[in-house]
Amino acid sequence: MGLGGSGSASSLYEAYIWNPQSRQWDYCEEFEHFIEPEIDEDAKTIYTSYRNGPDDFVQEEWKWVDGKLTMTKQKVEKIN
């Protein structure tokens, strides 16, 4: 989708998820907020990290919970 983030050149992405019932690709709106996502297929987890302004570095972990993409962990570090 292009570049985003706070003062960085991070890439933004889109995702489509196969829906076996409709036999079509469904747009995953939650994914468009991820910056530089890393997907761990074995753990079924998406990791993302980004700067949030000049002082914060954020790391997040996302998983599918009850059919919805959900943030399961977030760590915010202050950068001095």
NORCORGI-V657133 format. One record per backbone hydrogen bond with DSSP energy under -1.0 kcal/mol. NH is the residue of the N-H (numbers start at 0). CO is the residue of the C=O. E is the energy in kcal/mol with one decimal. If there is no record, write none. Layout:
nh->(NH NH)
co->(CO CO)
e->(E E)
//
This chain:
nh->(3 9 11 16 18 22 23 25 27 31 32 33 35 37 39 43 44 45 46 47 49 51 56 57 58 59 60 61 62 64 67 69 71 72 74 76 78)
co->(9 3 1 25 23 18 18 16 14 28 29 30 10 46 44 39 39 61 37 59 57 55 76 49 74 47 72 45 69 67 64 62 60 60 58 56 54)
e->(-2.6 -1.2 -2.7 -3.1 -2.8 -1.9 -1.1 -3.0 -2.8 -1.1 -1.4 -1.9 -2.1 -3.0 -3.1 -1.0 -1.9 -2.6 -3.2 -2.0 -2.3 -2.5 -2.5 -3.5 -2.6 -3.1 -2.2 -2.8 -2.6 -2.9 -1.5 -3.3 -2.9 -1.4 -2.8 -2.9 -3.8)
//
